[in-house]
Every structure is written in structure tokens, then in C-alpha cells.
Amino acid sequence: MSKDYNEIAKYEKAIKEKYGEEAIQNPKKEWTQEKEIAYLEDLKTFHAREVRTKKVEETEGFTIKEKVSSREVKRDCPVCESYSFSSKDDLYMNKFECCFDCYIQYIEGREERWKSGWRPNK
């Protein structure tokens, strides 16, 4: 498959004109080592809660584990009021009190503003 770089540049320019400079930038541009470490720590904490087990029962060579939920998980986003079963949303709900989609739209790159109390108008 040959690449036509002029055509790629044409699409990139059209996207930039329609959606702005941020739309064509590499997503890793704003990602720092500190953000990576914080993200991995949050992910470890999240999965540690998921893996906890209450009861292990062995029957005929099978191990049956029952998960324990130490707390009630919020399923509806207070920002957009959508309901989700996604575990990805749980991570953002715990840290930012919003779903993944609201994180992308309102918070990503503006965490300080969000932590200071800013919320979008309904």
C-alpha cells in the first residue's frame, strides 16, 4: 500500500480548519511521565478492589470465587446524567466524579480547573 503524502496533508489541513489545531496533534503530546505514573497507580488501585474475593469453594476440581464489593458503585454520571455499566467509567467516576466521555470533553488537559470546582452548565 503506497501512501500519498499530499492527500494525507490535504485531509489533515481540512480537519485542522474544521476542528482546530488540537484535532491533528498527537494524543501523547500532553501526556507526561507524572500522568503515566498517576494513571497506573489509579489503575492498580481499581483492579485491586475488583480482584478481592470473599469465598473460595472447591468442588470437583473447580475453584469458585465470589467477588466482594466493599462499596456501592455509582452508575449515573452527575454531569451528563448518562447511565453506564462500563468499568472504564468507574475509574473516572471515582477520580473525577464523571463518566469517561465527560472526562474527555470537559477535563482532559484541564484537571486543575476541574479540581478547583468548575463544572459545565447543564
N, C-alpha and C positions, 0 to 999 in steps of 0.2 A: 504494500500500500504506500503510494508516494504521497507526500504532504505538499500541499500548495500553500506556502507561507503567506503569499499575498491574500489568498482567500481567508486564511486564519486571521490575518491582521484586519481584514475588512470586517469580519464578524466581531472581533474584539473592539474595534472602533465604534461599531453600531451599538454594542452592549454598553460601552462607556458613555456614549451620548444619551442613551435612554435611561440607564440606571445609575450612572455616576462612576467615579474612579474606584470606589470600594468594590464594585461588582467584578472588576477584572483583576484584582490583586490576589496574590497567592494567600490562601487562608492561614498559612503558617507565619505570615509576616508579623502579626501581632502576638503570636504565641511565644512565651519566654520559658526559660528553664524553671523559674519560680512557679509559673502557672502549671507547668507539666508536673512538678513535684506535688503541688496542692491538689491537682486533679487526681493523681494516682493515690494519694492518701485518702481522699474522699471516696474513691472507688473501692479501696481496700476496706474502709470502714463500712461502706454499704454492703459489700459482699460478705463481710464477717457477720453482719446481722442476719443475712439471708441463710447462711450455712448452719447456724446454730440448730442443734437438734434437741428434742425433748426426750424422745423414747426410741430405743433401738430394740427391735424384736427380730429374732432369727427363727425362721420357720422353713423347714425342709431345704436348708441350704441357701435361702434367700434372706437378705437383710432389709428390713422395712424401717424407714426412718420417718418420724413425724416432725414437721417443722414447728418451731415456736415463734410466734410473733410477739415481741416484747411491747409493742405499742400499736395503736391504730394508725393506719396509713391513710393520709388524705388523698382522695381520688379526684377532687374537682379543683381546678385552678382558680384562685381568687381574682386573678387579673382578667382572664378571658372567659371564665366560668365554664370551660370545657371539662368533660369527664374522660379519664384515661385509665387504662389498665397497664400501660407501658411501664416497665421498670426503669427506663431511661428518665421518664417524667418524675419518678420517685426521687431520684438523685437531685434533680433541680428543685423539686418541691421542698426537700429537706434543707437545701443550702440557700435558695433564693425565694422560696415561697411562691413559685410559679412553675408552669409546665415548660418543657423543652422549647416549644415553639415561641412562647413569650420570652424565654431567655434569649433566643436568637434575635428576636425582633427588638426587644427593649433593653437588654442588659449587656450582651456581649460587647466588650470593649468599653463599657460604661459602668463597671461594677461599683466604683466609688459613689457615683450619683445614686445608684440604686440603694446602696448601704446607708446613704445619708437620709433616705426616706422618700425619694421621688417615686411616684407611681404614675402611669398613664391615665388620662381622663377616660372615663367609661363612655 
